[in-house]
């Protein structure tokens, strides 16, 4: 079995403005035999909510024939502190009822009154777009997640500064730069190489068409 194993955590200490390394003898999020993350836990993303709790969403792979394993979905764990302990929620999230390969590579953040998540939608089930398009989910508590009213966060194409629009085989692993509580830059990995060798990172400025 494989597990998300943070055996060394690096934390800033405000008093000294240096980094302190603490050693841990167990995984922050380990696999649970017979559960939705029976085989693997990986790709964690965290956000701190208004109550101060830390919400973690992570990629989970269930039991199934190797080398792919079982269904690929996401799980949730909650902690009162970034170091944990993280308490897993019993049910997986963002389930595609039509295909075991649902979502992966989550990124979550808290904005205004709710949590948001960007995830790779393997089948295009949630976005109703091409396979591998990134979906947008919402949650009021970080535990129960639903597709947003506009579930397609973005398609696999970029309009460059010269006005030319380019489509990509993959535009994924989204991350956000957040300033004053709002995302201002979207960062993704992009490639048109099926083997993913000729890949690069892009930083896409965001602008708000209206205020919520």
C-alpha positions in Angstrom: 0.0 0.0 0.0 1.0 3.6 -0.6 0.3 6.5 1.7 0.7 10.2 1.9 3.7 10.3 4.2 4.8 13.6 5.6 7.6 12.3 7.8 9.1 15.8 7.9 7.2 19.0 8.3 8.8 22.4 8.0 7.1 25.2 9.8 8.0 28.9 10.2 8.4 30.2 13.7 7.4 33.9 14.0 9.7 34.7 16.9 12.8 33.7 15.0 11.7 34.0 11.4 13.5 30.8 10.7 12.3 27.3 10.0 12.0 24.5 12.5 12.0 20.9 11.5 10.0 18.4 13.5 10.1 14.7 13.0 7.0 12.5 12.9 6.9 8.7 13.0 3.5 8.2 11.2 1.6 9.6 8.2 -0.6 12.6 8.6 -3.2 10.8 6.5 -2.8 7.1 6.1 -4.8 4.6 4.2 -7.8 2.9 5.7 -8.2 -0.8 4.6 -11.7 -1.4 3.2 -12.4 2.3 2.8 -12.5 4.7 -0.1 -8.7 5.3 0.4 -7.8 1.6 0.8 -4.9 1.8 -1.6 -3.5 5.3 -1.5 -3.8 8.8 -0.1 -2.0 11.7 -1.9 -2.2 15.2 -3.3 -3.4 17.0 -0.1 -4.7 20.6 -0.1 -5.8 22.5 2.9 -7.7 25.7 3.9 -8.4 27.3 7.2 -12.0 28.0 7.8 -13.7 30.8 9.9 -13.8 28.6 12.9 -10.0 28.1 12.8 -10.2 24.4 11.8 -8.1 23.1 9.0 -9.9 21.3 6.2 -7.9 18.9 4.1 -9.2 17.4 0.8 -7.0 14.7 -0.6 -6.9 12.3 -3.5 -8.0 8.8 -2.6 -7.7 5.5 -4.5 -9.8 2.5 -3.4 -9.1 -1.2 -3.6 -9.0 -2.8 -7.1 -6.8 -4.6 -9.6 -3.3 -3.3 -9.9 -1.6 -1.3 -11.2 -4.5 1.2 -11.3 -6.3 0.1 -8.2 -10.0 1.0 -7.6 -12.0 4.2 -7.9 -10.3 7.5 -7.9 -12.1 10.2 -5.8 -11.4 12.6 -3.0 -11.6 12.3 0.8 -11.9 14.9 3.6 -10.1 15.2 6.9 -10.5 17.9 9.6 -8.0 19.1 12.2 -7.9 21.8 14.8 -4.2 22.5 14.0 -2.1 22.2 10.8 0.0 19.5 12.5 -3.2 17.5 13.2 -4.4 15.1 14.2 -6.6 15.0 11.1 -9.8 13.2 11.6 -11.1 11.5 8.4 -14.7 11.9 7.3 -16.2 8.5 6.6 -17.6 9.2 3.2 -15.8 10.2 0.0 -16.7 13.3 -2.0 -17.1 14.4 -5.6 -18.3 11.0 -6.8 -19.1 10.3 -10.4 -21.9 7.7 -10.4 -21.1 6.7 -14.0 -17.4 6.0 -13.8 -14.9 5.0 -11.0 -12.4 7.5 -12.2 -14.0 10.7 -10.9 -11.7 13.5 -9.9 -8.1 14.2 -8.7 -5.6 16.9 -8.0 -7.8 19.1 -5.7 -7.1 22.6 -4.7 -9.3 24.2 -2.0 -9.6 27.7 -0.5 -12.1 29.6 1.7 -13.6 32.8 0.3 -16.2 35.1 1.9 -18.7 32.6 3.2 -17.8 29.2 1.8 -15.1 26.8 0.6 -14.3 26.3 -3.0 -12.4 23.5 -4.8 -10.9 23.1 -8.2 -10.5 19.5 -9.3 -9.6 17.6 -12.5 -12.8 16.1 -13.8 -11.6 12.9 -15.5 -14.7 12.2 -17.6 -16.1 15.7 -17.9 -19.1 14.4 -15.9 -19.4 17.5 -13.7 -18.3 20.2 -16.2 -20.2 18.6 -19.2 -17.1 19.5 -21.2 -14.1 17.6 -22.5 -12.5 14.9 -20.4 -9.9 16.3 -18.0 -11.5 19.8 -17.8 -11.2 21.4 -14.3 -14.5 21.5 -12.3 -15.5 24.0 -9.6 -17.1 22.7 -6.4 -18.5 24.6 -3.4 -19.1 23.7 0.3 -20.4 25.5 3.3 -18.7 23.3 5.8 -15.8 21.8 4.0 -17.3 18.3 4.3 -20.3 18.2 1.9 -19.4 19.3 -1.6 -21.5 20.1 -4.6 -20.7 21.3 -8.1 -21.0 25.1 -8.4 -23.8 26.7 -10.4 -21.2 27.1 -13.2 -19.3 23.9 -12.7 -16.7 24.3 -15.4 -13.9 26.4 -13.9 -12.0 26.7 -17.1 -11.5 24.7 -20.3 -8.2 23.4 -21.6 -7.3 26.4 -23.6 -5.5 29.7 -23.0 -5.8 33.1 -24.7 -2.3 34.6 -25.0 -1.5 38.3 -24.8 -1.5 38.6 -28.6 -5.1 37.4 -28.7 -4.3 33.9 -30.0 -6.1 31.0 -28.3 -4.3 27.7 -27.9 -5.9 24.4 -26.8 -4.0 21.9 -24.7 -4.1 18.2 -24.2 -3.7 18.9 -20.5 -4.2 22.0 -18.4 -4.4 20.8 -14.9 -3.0 20.8 -11.3 -4.6 24.2 -10.6 -3.2 26.4 -7.8 -4.2 30.0 -6.9 -2.4 33.0 -5.7 -4.8 34.7 -3.2 -4.5 38.4 -2.2 -6.8 40.1 0.3 -9.0 37.0 0.4 -9.5 36.8 -3.4 -7.8 34.7 -6.0 -5.8 36.9 -8.4 -3.7 34.4 -10.4 -4.4 30.9 -11.6 -1.4 28.6 -12.0 -1.6 25.4 -13.9 0.6 22.8 -15.6 0.1 22.7 -19.4 1.2 20.3 -22.1 0.3 19.0 -25.6 2.6 16.1 -25.2 0.9 12.8 -24.4 3.8 11.7 -22.4 3.8 14.9 -20.4 7.5 15.5 -21.0 7.2 18.8 -22.9 5.3 20.5 -20.1 5.4 24.0 -18.6 3.7 26.1 -15.9 1.5 29.0 -16.7 0.3 31.9 -14.6 -3.0 33.4 -15.7 -4.2 36.7 -14.2 -7.8 36.7 -13.0 -10.3 39.6 -13.1 -13.7 39.9 -11.5 -16.6 40.8 -13.7 -18.8 41.6 -10.7 -18.6 41.5 -6.9 -20.5 38.8 -5.1 
